[in-house]
């Protein structure tokens, strides 16, 4: 999973690209958490529009960022998840916990 980070006015936008799986989640998690710690955004927006695959490690990645944002008093929004990712999020109950936004 590759990503791009842009932070402006307390909002951190992270565009995720590729697959959210156990092979890619660890490195991304460490680097993104370091960016969150450094920037202390109030809003974290994960753009999932280019995610082609998400397994349990991907769900763990999302939940970890949700908890990290809760710890610093911020919020997490998932942006433009594909239909297949929405199904996985709903099966895991994330739709009841984490805000999802469609901008397309």
Protein Blocks (a to p, Z undefined) as FASTA:
>chain_A
ZZddddeehiacdddehjadfklmmmmmmmmmmmmmmnopabdcddfklpcbdcfklmmm
mmmmmmmmmmnopacddehiafklmmmmmmnommmmpccddfZZ
